[in-house]
Amino acid sequence: MDVKFLNPFVEAAVEVLKAEIGVNVQRGSLSLHQSALTTDDVTVLIHLVGQVYGVVMYGMNTQTGIRFVTQILGQEFTEFDSLAQSGVAELGNVISGRATIKFSQAGYASNISPPTLISGKGVQISTLDFPRIVVPLQTNLGELTVHLALRENRNGKQEEFVALTPAAKGS
């Protein structure tokens, strides 16, 4: 993965965490992972398609997710219910959206998929032959780990999503 795709996501994550949650962020050491297993309690997965394509994942433990959503929504959460899950998924969506704006400003057009929330450690998510750069972002409310497996589309074709199930007839 080209490191130039890293900075837009790290910058976007820092901006969103400061603006939406009101926390300061410290970036930890970068690492490279080949494992197909999730390592966090909660993982938000978003696909990118276009001139930059691949997958970005945002991982955290459940308590960090609860703390983040409590700050964002301004109400106390004591469990990781459907509203808290939706809030964490939307946090990943906002970070990714801001990163794609930064890509666009640098001349790379890309779109993002709706977020998918995965609960539980050890879920297998293969990025196939894409190594992942992993960036831990530490806040006073807990750690958000950003996993990036991205590439530049050099064939000039706009990558498109492929439906997983056939569309209903007549729709």
Solvent accessible surface area in square Angstrom, and as a share of the most:
residue,aa,sasa,rsa
1,M,57,0.26
2,D,62,0.32
3,V,86,0.49
4,K,90,0.38
5,F,2,0.01
6,L,4,0.02
7,N,74,0.38
8,P,16,0.10
9,F,0,0.00
10,V,15,0.08
11,E,84,0.38
12,A,0,0.00
13,A,0,0.00
14,V,36,0.21
15,E,66,0.30
16,V,1,0.00
17,L,0,0.00
18,K,102,0.43
19,A,76,0.59
20,E,87,0.39
21,I,8,0.04
22,G,64,0.62
23,V,8,0.05
24,N,118,0.61
25,V,23,0.13
26,Q,134,0.60
27,R,131,0.48
28,G,30,0.29
29,S,96,0.62
30,L,75,0.37
31,S,50,0.32
32,L,118,0.58
33,H,57,0.25
34,Q,126,0.56
35,S,56,0.36
36,A,26,0.20
37,L,84,0.42
38,T,10,0.06
39,T,81,0.47
40,D,26,0.13
41,D,42,0.22
42,V,2,0.01
43,T,5,0.03
44,V,0,0.00
45,L,17,0.09
46,I,0,0.00
47,H,80,0.36
48,L,3,0.01
49,V,19,0.11
50,G,0,0.00
51,Q,76,0.34
52,V,0,0.00
53,Y,59,0.22
54,G,14,0.14
55,V,11,0.06
56,V,0,0.00
57,M,4,0.02
58,Y,2,0.01
59,G,0,0.00
60,M,3,0.01
61,N,73,0.37
62,T,41,0.24
63,Q,95,0.42
64,T,0,0.00
65,G,0,0.00
66,I,12,0.06
67,R,101,0.37
68,F,0,0.00
69,V,1,0.00
70,T,24,0.14
71,Q,94,0.42
72,I,53,0.27
73,L,79,0.39
74,G,68,0.65
75,Q,90,0.40
76,E,135,0.61
77,F,12,0.05
78,T,120,0.70
79,E,111,0.50
80,F,33,0.14
81,D,54,0.28
82,S,88,0.57
83,L,88,0.44
84,A,0,0.00
85,Q,62,0.27
86,S,64,0.41
87,G,12,0.11
88,V,1,0.01
89,A,14,0.11
90,E,85,0.38
91,L,7,0.03
92,G,2,0.02
93,N,39,0.20
94,V,54,0.31
95,I,0,0.00
96,S,0,0.00
97,G,21,0.20
98,R,87,0.32
99,A,0,0.00
100,T,17,0.10
101,I,102,0.52
102,K,43,0.18
103,F,2,0.01
104,S,68,0.44
105,Q,144,0.64
106,A,71,0.55
107,G,55,0.52
108,Y,40,0.15
109,A,56,0.43
110,S,15,0.10
111,N,86,0.44
112,I,45,0.23
113,S,12,0.08
114,P,108,0.68
115,P,40,0.25
116,T,67,0.39
117,L,46,0.23
118,I,30,0.15
119,S,73,0.47
120,G,31,0.29
121,K,136,0.58
122,G,43,0.41
123,V,55,0.32
124,Q,129,0.57
125,I,26,0.13
126,S,62,0.40
127,T,18,0.10
128,L,150,0.75
129,D,92,0.48
130,F,30,0.13
131,P,33,0.21
132,R,7,0.03
133,I,18,0.09
134,V,9,0.05
135,V,0,0.00
136,P,28,0.18
137,L,0,0.00
138,Q,82,0.37
139,T,8,0.05
140,N,128,0.66
141,L,33,0.17
142,G,14,0.14
143,E,71,0.32
144,L,1,0.00
145,T,15,0.09
146,V,0,0.00
147,H,8,0.04
148,L,0,0.00
149,A,0,0.00
150,L,1,0.01
151,R,83,0.30
152,E,44,0.20
153,N,15,0.08
154,R,192,0.70
155,N,99,0.51
156,G,74,0.72
157,K,145,0.62
158,Q,84,0.37
159,E,58,0.26
160,E,125,0.56
161,F,104,0.43
162,V,128,0.74
163,A,81,0.63
164,L,178,0.88
165,T,99,0.58
166,P,129,0.81
167,A,88,0.68
168,A,75,0.58
169,K,202,0.85
170,G,90,0.86
171,S,120,0.77
